[in-house]
Amino acid sequence: MALAVHLPKGRFAVQSTRNVRIPMRDGVKLACDHYAPVGVECGPALLIRTPYGRNGPGRSLAELYAQAFATHGYHVINQDVRGRFDSEGEFVAFVHEKDDGVDTLAWMGSQPWCNGAIGMWGPSYLGYVQWAAAAGKSPYLKAIVPIITHSHLMEYHEHGFPLDLLLRWMFQLASMNDPSLSAWERLQRINDGAVQDRFLRTAFMHLPMQTADVLVIGRPDPLYREMSAAGPDHPLWQQVDHRSAVASAPPALFVSGWYDLFLDGLLEDYCTQVRAGLQPRLVVGPWHHMEYGYMGVAFQEALRWYAIHLRNKPAAEGEKPVRLYVMGLNRWREFDRWPPSSQPLRLYLHGNGLAKTGRLFPHPPRVEASADIYTYNPADPTPNLGGPKLSNGAGKVDNRPLERRSDVLVFSSLPLQEDIEFIGPVQLELFVKSSLPTADFFGRLCIVDRSGSSHNLCDGNFRVEPGRGEMQPDGSVRIVVAMSATACRVKTGQRLRLLVASGAHPRFARNLGFLGNQTLMTEMRPALQTVFHDAAHPSALVLPIMQEMKRE
């Protein structure tokens, strides 16, 4: 799949030196390949660090980009991280990347072909390792390009255990190193979400969740076990969380997609660098995590970024720091800041207790009592459909199969009389009640076209537990569901639609109905959920409306 990406070649021929061994501070040697632009005896360099294999069939993404960057005059080191493929040591995800990144940068900086100016590049885990290296404050690291990633990939998830992400990634990592698989089988297991689902379906429904790893890879996974058992104050999270380094890191070019599962953290990192005065750049397109549409854009942007920060070239005159793809308009727009200036539009939930006929209106409800009630059964959990996930079934999908379920509420606007455009974070303010002490409330914003197709834009989940949300005098709880950010032009005649449910399993592991660490539990119970929408409980969808739309 990576080989289908078009990367424009530069003017330099490339000579590669394979299987170079770089010693770490503890004596472990990491394997890498050096791609040298012929004729550039000494110049700026780039570092790519990957757990997915630095070269070889089906593992060639890092190799492809290393070669391409070298044709543009950069010396490139492409490295297997500790414990993966040809590198020595034990792979423990996230844990060694800070020290190993710093040691690799120091080795590169001492080479005669490096002038001391080094940049890093890479998506997902290859982006996280850039933040880890930046946390080590290497004097050689001058610029980074973190793509579809953020500085705290592994963190405590208070609003639902990321079961799909962790089990799917575990399956992919194991498949890459499985000698019993053919090259074609390996590619299928790494890239094909439908193939993965066939292997993972039983594990997704297994209890306790903490032992699902055995169903996925045939043995316990120590990091998965530790993560699933760790509470919010466990030292593991602090060890691998590099948010504190973002403000002092080199200037970053941030690239992400509106359907990427790490978008919110990336936007947080971008804003941190802006506040620190580092002048980062932000590019967000219509992509999800497992498609490669972003890679050509990211490559071109990276070349310009490295020219500025590694070659001291001037930035393009008049270029704004934020470049966003507006869906619906289907064009790129540039802005001075993130999020762009906007005005909140509240669309209030109205209904008569019939779960599929709710309405969204710009005026609050006036009735004294109105609510929708439904049963959430974790034995038949509301499934996730599309959206931000780690497979090629992610992104924009038709939500009508989901909307037909009895445990999904549907609220729709009237057909729009004029175009509207919203860019920025979307929120859902709900007044809710559950028959159990813990419950999830999942919100999803969709666009309904003239044919009736209902396509998702953004969503989010909120886990209600004692102390979370604002308790109301009548026993209901006011919650705010952060539904991520988006950028969309909704056309005349289309409708907005809000889905409300109590889960999106296995993206957010189903709520079993008991307080405590649910990854250790083997029992579950159904819940009766109430969503209020009356004068005393003005539940509303909040959109960041752009006041001045460009008329394209």
C-alpha positions as CSV (number, residue, x, y, z in Angstrom):
1,M,0.0,0.0,0.0
2,A,2.8,2.4,0.8
3,L,4.3,1.9,-2.6
4,A,1.3,3.5,-4.2
5,V,2.2,6.8,-2.7
6,H,3.7,9.3,-5.2
7,L,6.8,11.0,-3.8
8,P,8.5,13.4,-6.2
9,K,12.2,12.6,-6.5
10,G,14.9,15.2,-6.1
11,R,18.0,15.6,-8.2
12,F,20.4,13.5,-6.1
13,A,21.3,9.8,-6.7
14,V,21.3,7.8,-3.5
15,Q,23.8,5.3,-2.1
16,S,22.7,3.1,0.7
17,T,24.7,1.3,3.4
18,R,22.7,-1.5,5.0
19,N,22.7,-2.9,8.5
20,V,24.7,-0.2,10.3
21,R,24.9,-0.9,14.0
22,I,24.4,2.0,16.4
23,P,25.3,1.4,20.1
24,M,23.0,2.6,22.8
25,R,24.1,3.7,26.3
26,D,23.5,0.2,27.7
27,G,25.4,-1.6,25.0
28,V,22.4,-2.7,22.9
29,K,23.0,-2.1,19.2
30,L,20.2,-0.9,17.0
31,A,20.1,-1.8,13.3
32,C,19.7,1.0,10.7
33,D,20.3,1.8,7.0
34,H,22.1,4.9,5.9
35,Y,20.8,6.6,2.7
36,A,23.4,9.1,1.4
37,P,22.8,11.6,-1.4
38,V,25.7,11.2,-3.8
39,G,27.8,14.3,-3.8
40,V,26.7,15.7,-0.4
41,E,29.7,14.9,1.8
42,C,28.4,16.8,4.8
43,G,24.9,18.3,5.3
44,P,21.7,18.1,7.3
45,A,20.3,14.7,8.2
46,L,17.0,13.1,8.9
47,L,16.2,10.2,11.4
48,I,13.3,7.8,11.0
49,R,12.7,5.2,13.8
50,T,10.2,2.5,13.3
51,P,8.9,-0.7,15.1
52,Y,7.4,-1.9,11.8
53,G,10.5,-2.9,9.9
54,R,12.9,-0.5,8.3
55,N,12.9,-2.4,5.0
56,G,11.5,-5.5,3.3
57,P,8.2,-6.6,1.6
58,G,5.1,-5.2,3.3
59,R,7.2,-3.1,5.7
60,S,8.6,-0.6,3.2
61,L,6.9,2.7,4.3
62,A,9.9,3.9,6.2
63,E,12.3,2.7,3.5
64,L,10.3,4.4,0.8
65,Y,10.5,7.8,2.5
66,A,14.1,7.4,3.6
67,Q,15.1,7.0,-0.1
68,A,12.8,9.8,-1.2
69,F,14.2,12.3,1.3
70,A,17.8,11.3,0.4
71,T,17.1,12.3,-3.3
72,H,16.5,15.8,-2.0
73,G,19.9,16.1,-0.5
74,Y,19.4,14.7,3.1
75,H,21.5,12.0,4.7
76,V,18.8,9.7,6.2
77,I,19.1,7.1,9.0
78,N,16.3,4.6,8.9
79,Q,16.3,2.5,12.1
80,D,14.5,-0.5,13.7
81,V,13.6,0.5,17.3
82,R,14.9,-1.7,20.1
83,G,13.8,-5.3,20.0
84,R,12.2,-5.1,16.6
85,F,13.4,-7.0,13.5
86,D,17.2,-6.6,13.2
87,S,17.8,-4.5,16.4
88,E,19.0,-6.0,19.6
89,G,17.3,-5.8,23.0
90,E,13.7,-6.3,24.1
91,F,10.8,-4.3,22.6
92,V,8.7,-2.7,25.3
93,A,6.5,-0.2,23.5
94,F,7.1,3.5,24.3
95,V,9.4,2.8,27.2
96,H,12.9,3.0,25.6
97,E,12.3,5.6,22.9
98,K,13.5,8.6,24.8
99,D,17.0,7.3,25.6
100,D,17.4,5.4,22.3
101,G,16.3,8.4,20.3
102,V,18.8,10.7,22.1
103,D,21.6,8.2,21.7
104,T,20.9,7.8,18.0
105,L,20.9,11.5,17.4
106,A,24.2,11.9,19.3
107,W,25.8,9.2,17.0
108,M,24.5,10.9,13.9
109,G,25.7,14.2,15.1
110,S,29.2,12.8,15.4
111,Q,29.4,11.4,11.9
112,P,31.5,13.3,9.2
113,W,28.5,13.4,6.8
114,C,26.3,15.3,9.3
115,N,26.6,19.1,9.9
116,G,24.8,18.9,13.2
117,A,21.3,19.8,12.0
118,I,19.0,16.8,12.2
119,G,15.3,16.5,11.7
120,M,12.9,13.6,12.4
121,W,9.9,12.3,10.4
122,G,7.2,9.8,10.7
123,P,3.5,8.9,11.3
124,S,1.8,7.2,14.3
125,Y,4.4,5.4,16.5
126,L,7.1,6.9,14.2
127,G,5.8,10.3,15.3
128,Y,5.6,9.5,19.0
129,V,9.3,8.6,19.0
130,Q,10.0,12.1,17.8
131,W,8.4,13.5,20.9
132,A,10.3,11.0,23.1
133,A,13.6,12.1,21.5
134,A,12.7,15.8,21.9
135,A,12.1,15.1,25.6
136,G,15.8,14.2,25.8
137,K,16.7,17.7,24.6
138,S,19.3,16.7,22.1
139,P,21.2,19.7,20.8
140,Y,21.2,18.1,17.3
141,L,17.4,17.9,16.9
142,K,16.3,21.0,15.0
143,A,12.9,20.1,13.5
144,I,10.3,17.4,13.8
145,V,7.3,16.2,11.6
146,P,4.9,14.2,13.8
147,I,2.1,12.8,11.6
148,I,-1.2,11.3,12.9
149,T,0.2,11.1,16.4
150,H,0.8,13.0,19.6
151,S,3.1,13.3,22.5
152,H,1.1,11.0,24.9
153,L,-0.1,8.1,22.7
154,M,-0.4,5.8,25.7
155,E,-2.5,7.4,28.4
156,Y,-5.2,6.6,31.0
157,H,-8.6,6.7,29.2
158,E,-11.1,7.8,31.8
159,H,-14.0,7.7,29.2
160,G,-13.6,4.1,28.0
161,F,-10.8,1.6,27.6
162,P,-9.5,1.6,23.9
163,L,-10.0,-2.1,23.4
164,D,-10.0,-2.0,19.6
165,L,-6.9,0.1,19.3
166,L,-4.8,-2.0,21.7
167,L,-5.8,-5.5,20.5
168,R,-5.7,-4.5,16.8
169,W,-2.2,-3.0,17.2
170,M,-1.0,-6.0,19.2
171,F,-2.3,-8.3,16.4
172,Q,-0.5,-6.2,13.7
173,L,2.8,-6.2,15.6
174,A,2.7,-9.9,16.1
175,S,1.8,-10.6,12.5
176,M,4.8,-8.6,11.2
177,N,7.2,-10.9,13.0
178,D,5.3,-14.3,12.5
179,P,7.6,-16.6,10.5
180,S,4.8,-19.0,9.8
181,L,3.0,-16.5,7.6
182,S,3.5,-15.9,3.9
183,A,4.2,-12.4,2.7
184,W,0.6,-12.1,1.5
185,E,-0.8,-13.4,4.7
186,R,1.3,-10.9,6.6
187,L,0.1,-8.0,4.4
188,Q,-3.5,-9.0,4.9
189,R,-3.2,-9.2,8.7
190,I,-1.4,-5.8,8.9
191,N,-3.6,-3.8,6.5
192,D,-7.0,-5.5,6.0
193,G,-9.5,-4.5,8.7
194,A,-11.9,-7.3,7.7
195,V,-9.3,-9.9,8.0
196,Q,-8.3,-8.6,11.4
197,D,-11.9,-8.5,12.6
198,R,-12.2,-12.3,11.8
199,F,-9.3,-13.0,14.2
200,L,-10.3,-10.4,16.8
201,R,-14.1,-10.8,17.0
202,T,-13.9,-13.3,19.9
203,A,-11.3,-11.3,21.8
204,F,-13.4,-8.2,21.6
205,M,-16.2,-9.9,23.5
206,H,-14.0,-11.8,25.9
207,L,-14.1,-11.2,29.7
208,P,-12.1,-10.3,31.6
209,M,-10.7,-7.9,29.0
210,Q,-7.3,-8.1,30.6
211,T,-6.8,-11.7,29.4
212,A,-8.0,-11.0,25.8
213,D,-4.3,-10.8,24.8
214,V,-4.0,-14.6,24.9
215,L,-6.7,-14.9,22.3
216,V,-4.9,-12.4,20.0
217,I,-1.3,-13.5,20.2
218,G,-1.4,-16.8,22.1
219,R,0.4,-15.5,25.2
220,P,0.1,-12.7,27.8
221,D,1.4,-9.3,26.7
222,P,3.1,-7.7,29.7
223,L,2.5,-4.1,28.6
224,Y,-1.2,-4.7,27.8
225,R,-1.6,-6.4,31.2
226,E,0.0,-3.4,32.9
227,M,-2.0,-0.8,31.0
228,S,-5.3,-2.6,31.7
229,A,-4.6,-2.8,35.4
230,A,-3.1,0.7,35.9
231,G,-5.2,3.4,37.5
232,P,-4.9,7.1,36.6
233,D,-2.0,7.7,39.0
234,H,0.1,4.7,37.9
235,P,3.7,5.8,37.2
236,L,3.6,4.1,33.8
237,W,1.6,6.9,32.3
238,Q,4.1,9.6,33.4
239,Q,7.0,7.6,32.1
240,V,5.7,7.6,28.5
241,D,3.9,10.9,28.5
242,H,6.0,13.6,26.9
243,R,3.5,16.5,27.0
244,S,5.8,18.4,29.3
245,A,8.5,18.5,26.5
246,V,6.2,19.9,23.8
247,A,6.7,23.6,24.7
248,S,10.5,23.2,24.6
249,A,10.8,20.9,21.6
250,P,12.0,21.9,18.2
251,P,9.3,23.6,16.0
252,A,6.9,20.9,14.7
253,L,5.0,20.4,11.4
254,F,1.8,18.7,12.6
255,V,-0.1,16.6,10.0
256,S,-3.3,14.8,10.8
257,G,-6.8,13.9,9.5
258,W,-10.3,14.7,10.6
259,Y,-10.9,11.0,11.2
260,D,-7.6,10.1,12.8
261,L,-7.9,8.6,16.3
262,F,-5.0,10.8,17.6
263,L,-6.3,14.1,16.2
264,D,-7.3,15.6,19.6
265,G,-3.9,15.0,21.2
266,L,-2.2,16.4,18.1
267,L,-4.2,19.6,18.2
268,E,-3.4,19.9,21.9
269,D,0.3,19.6,21.1
270,Y,0.0,22.2,18.3
271,C,-1.7,24.7,20.7
272,T,1.1,24.1,23.3
273,Q,3.8,25.0,20.8
274,V,1.8,28.1,19.6
275,R,1.6,29.3,23.2
276,A,5.3,28.8,23.6
277,G,6.0,31.0,20.6
278,L,7.6,28.2,18.5
279,Q,5.7,29.0,15.3
280,P,4.6,25.4,14.4
281,R,2.6,24.5,11.3
282,L,-0.7,22.6,11.2
283,V,-2.1,20.6,8.3
284,V,-5.4,18.6,8.7
285,G,-7.0,16.7,5.8
286,P,-10.0,14.4,5.3
287,W,-8.1,11.3,6.2
288,H,-8.2,8.5,8.8
289,H,-5.3,6.6,10.3
290,M,-4.9,3.7,7.9
291,E,-5.1,5.4,4.5
292,Y,-2.1,6.9,2.8
293,G,-3.8,9.9,1.2
294,Y,-2.0,12.2,3.7
295,M,1.5,10.9,2.9
296,G,2.1,12.8,-0.3
297,V,0.9,16.1,1.3
298,A,3.0,15.4,4.3
299,F,6.1,14.7,2.2
300,Q,5.8,18.0,0.3
301,E,5.1,19.9,3.5
302,A,8.0,18.2,5.2
303,L,10.5,19.2,2.5
304,R,9.5,22.9,3.0
305,W,9.7,22.5,6.8
306,Y,13.2,21.0,6.7
307,A,14.4,23.7,4.2
308,I,13.4,26.4,6.7
309,H,14.7,24.7,9.9
310,L,17.6,22.6,8.6
311,R,18.8,24.7,5.7
312,N,17.9,28.2,7.0
313,K,15.7,29.0,4.0
314,P,13.0,31.7,4.3
315,A,9.4,30.6,4.7
316,A,7.0,31.3,1.9
317,E,5.9,34.9,2.1
318,G,2.3,35.4,3.2
319,E,1.8,31.7,4.1
320,K,-0.5,31.2,7.0
321,P,0.4,28.6,9.7
322,V,-2.8,26.6,9.5
323,R,-4.0,24.7,6.5
324,L,-7.3,22.8,6.7
325,Y,-9.3,20.7,4.3
326,V,-13.0,21.7,4.5
327,M,-15.2,18.6,3.8
328,G,-18.3,19.3,1.8
329,L,-16.6,22.3,0.2
330,N,-13.8,19.8,-0.7
331,R,-11.1,22.4,-0.8
332,W,-8.1,23.5,1.3
333,R,-8.4,26.7,3.3
334,E,-5.7,28.6,5.2
335,F,-6.1,30.3,8.6
336,D,-4.0,32.4,11.0
337,R,-4.9,30.3,14.1
338,W,-6.4,27.1,15.4
339,P,-9.2,27.0,16.1
340,P,-10.3,29.7,13.7
341,S,-12.6,32.4,15.0
342,S,-16.2,31.2,15.2
343,Q,-19.5,31.7,16.9
344,P,-21.2,28.9,18.8
345,L,-24.5,27.6,17.4
346,R,-26.7,25.6,19.8
347,L,-29.0,23.1,18.3
348,Y,-31.3,21.9,21.0
349,L,-32.6,18.3,21.2
350,H,-36.4,18.1,20.9
351,G,-38.5,14.9,21.1
352,N,-41.6,13.2,22.1
353,G,-40.1,10.0,23.5
354,L,-39.9,8.2,20.2
355,A,-36.3,7.4,19.8
356,K,-36.0,7.8,16.0
357,T,-38.0,11.0,15.5
358,G,-36.1,13.6,17.6
359,R,-35.4,17.0,16.1
360,L,-32.6,19.6,16.3
361,F,-33.8,23.2,16.5
362,P,-32.0,26.5,17.3
363,H,-34.5,27.3,20.0
364,P,-34.6,25.6,23.4
365,P,-37.5,23.3,24.3
366,R,-40.4,24.8,26.2
367,V,-42.1,21.7,27.4
368,E,-41.9,20.9,31.1
369,A,-41.0,17.2,30.8
370,S,-39.5,15.4,27.8
371,A,-37.1,12.5,27.7
372,D,-36.0,9.5,25.7
373,I,-35.5,6.2,27.5
374,Y,-33.7,3.2,26.2
375,T,-32.0,0.0,27.4
376,Y,-28.2,-0.6,27.0
377,N,-27.3,-4.2,27.2
378,P,-23.5,-4.9,27.3
379,A,-24.2,-8.5,26.2
380,D,-25.3,-7.0,22.9
381,P,-23.3,-3.8,22.9
382,T,-23.9,-0.9,20.6
383,P,-21.2,-1.4,17.9
384,N,-18.8,1.2,16.6
385,L,-19.2,1.9,12.9
386,G,-16.4,3.7,11.0
387,G,-15.0,6.9,12.6
388,P,-11.5,7.1,14.1
389,K,-10.1,3.6,14.4
390,L,-7.0,1.6,13.5
391,S,-8.2,-0.2,10.4
392,N,-9.2,0.5,6.9
393,G,-12.9,0.3,7.9
394,A,-12.4,3.7,9.5
395,G,-13.5,7.2,8.5
396,K,-16.8,8.2,6.8
397,V,-19.4,5.5,6.5
398,D,-23.2,5.3,6.2
399,N,-24.7,5.2,9.7
400,R,-28.2,4.0,8.8
401,P,-27.5,0.5,10.0
402,L,-26.5,1.9,13.4
403,E,-29.5,4.3,13.5
404,R,-31.9,1.3,13.2
405,R,-30.8,-0.1,16.5
406,S,-33.2,0.2,19.5
407,D,-30.4,1.5,21.7
408,V,-29.5,4.5,19.4
409,L,-31.4,7.8,19.6
410,V,-31.7,9.9,16.5
411,F,-32.2,13.7,16.3
412,S,-32.3,15.4,12.9
413,S,-32.6,19.0,11.7
414,L,-34.9,20.2,9.0
415,P,-33.3,20.5,5.6
416,L,-31.0,23.5,5.6
417,Q,-32.3,26.6,3.9
418,E,-28.7,27.9,3.3
419,D,-25.2,26.6,3.5
420,I,-23.4,26.6,6.9
421,E,-19.8,25.9,7.7
422,F,-18.3,24.9,11.0
423,I,-14.6,24.5,11.8
424,G,-13.3,23.5,15.2
425,P,-14.2,21.4,18.2
426,V,-17.8,20.1,18.5
427,Q,-19.5,19.6,21.8
428,L,-22.6,17.8,23.0
429,E,-24.3,19.0,26.2
430,L,-26.6,16.4,27.7
431,F,-28.7,15.9,30.7
432,V,-28.8,12.2,31.5
433,K,-29.7,9.6,34.1
434,S,-28.8,5.9,34.4
435,S,-30.2,3.1,36.5
436,L,-26.6,2.1,37.3
437,P,-23.8,4.0,39.0
438,T,-21.7,4.1,35.8
439,A,-22.9,4.6,32.2
440,D,-21.5,5.7,28.9
441,F,-23.0,8.3,26.6
442,F,-21.7,8.4,23.0
443,G,-22.6,11.2,20.6
444,R,-22.0,11.3,16.9
445,L,-22.6,14.1,14.4
446,C,-23.7,13.1,10.9
447,I,-24.6,14.8,7.6
448,V,-27.7,13.5,5.8
449,D,-27.7,14.0,2.1
450,R,-30.7,14.3,-0.2
451,S,-30.7,10.5,-0.8
452,G,-31.0,9.8,2.9
453,S,-27.4,8.6,3.5
454,S,-26.1,9.5,6.9
455,H,-22.4,10.0,7.1
456,N,-20.5,10.6,10.3
457,L,-18.3,13.7,10.9
458,C,-17.1,13.5,14.5
459,D,-18.0,11.8,17.7
460,G,-17.0,11.3,21.4
461,N,-17.7,9.3,24.5
462,F,-18.3,10.3,28.1
463,R,-18.3,7.8,31.0
464,V,-20.5,8.9,33.9
465,E,-19.3,7.9,37.3
466,P,-19.7,9.4,40.8
467,G,-18.0,12.8,40.7
468,R,-18.1,13.2,36.9
469,G,-20.5,15.7,35.4
470,E,-22.7,18.2,37.2
471,M,-25.3,16.7,39.5
472,Q,-28.7,18.4,39.2
473,P,-31.3,18.7,42.0
474,D,-33.6,16.1,40.3
475,G,-30.9,13.5,40.2
476,S,-30.0,13.9,36.5
477,V,-26.4,14.8,35.5
478,R,-25.3,17.4,33.0
479,I,-22.3,16.2,31.0
480,V,-20.3,17.6,28.1
481,V,-19.2,15.1,25.5
482,A,-16.1,16.3,23.6
483,M,-16.9,15.2,20.0
484,S,-13.5,16.0,18.6
485,A,-12.9,18.6,15.9
486,T,-14.0,18.8,12.3
487,A,-14.3,21.2,9.3
488,C,-17.3,20.9,7.1
489,R,-19.5,22.9,4.7
490,V,-23.1,21.6,4.9
491,K,-25.1,22.4,1.8
492,T,-28.6,23.7,1.3
493,G,-31.0,20.7,1.4
494,Q,-28.8,18.6,3.6
495,R,-29.6,17.9,7.2
496,L,-27.6,17.6,10.4
497,R,-28.2,14.5,12.5
498,L,-27.1,13.6,16.0
499,L,-26.9,10.0,17.3
500,V,-26.9,9.4,21.0
501,A,-26.1,5.9,22.4
502,S,-24.3,4.3,25.3
503,G,-21.4,2.7,23.6
504,A,-19.3,2.2,20.5
505,H,-17.8,-1.2,21.2
506,P,-15.0,-2.2,20.8
507,R,-13.5,1.3,20.1
508,F,-14.6,2.2,23.6
509,A,-14.9,-1.0,25.5
510,R,-18.5,-1.7,26.5
511,N,-19.5,-0.4,30.0
512,L,-20.2,-3.5,32.1
513,G,-22.3,-1.6,34.6
514,F,-20.1,-1.8,37.7
515,L,-17.7,0.7,39.3
516,G,-14.0,-0.2,39.4
517,N,-11.6,-1.4,36.9
518,Q,-13.8,-3.1,34.3
519,T,-10.9,-4.8,32.5
520,L,-10.7,-7.2,35.4
521,M,-14.5,-8.0,35.6
522,T,-16.3,-11.1,34.3
523,E,-19.9,-10.0,35.0
524,M,-22.1,-7.4,33.3
525,R,-25.6,-6.0,33.7
526,P,-27.9,-3.9,31.5
527,A,-28.8,-0.3,32.2
528,L,-31.8,1.8,31.7
529,Q,-30.7,5.2,30.2
530,T,-32.6,8.5,30.1
531,V,-31.7,11.5,28.0
532,F,-33.7,14.6,28.9
533,H,-34.6,17.4,26.5
534,D,-37.0,19.9,28.1
535,A,-37.1,23.4,29.5
536,A,-35.2,22.4,32.7
537,H,-32.8,20.1,30.8
538,P,-31.8,21.9,27.5
539,S,-29.6,19.3,26.0
540,A,-27.8,20.7,22.9
541,L,-25.3,20.1,20.2
542,V,-22.8,23.0,19.9
543,L,-21.2,23.8,16.6
544,P,-18.4,26.4,15.9
545,I,-20.0,28.3,13.0
546,M,-17.8,30.3,10.6
547,Q,-19.4,33.8,10.2
548,E,-17.7,34.6,7.0
549,M,-17.8,31.8,4.5
550,K,-15.9,32.0,1.3
551,R,-18.3,31.5,-1.6
552,E,-16.8,28.9,-3.8
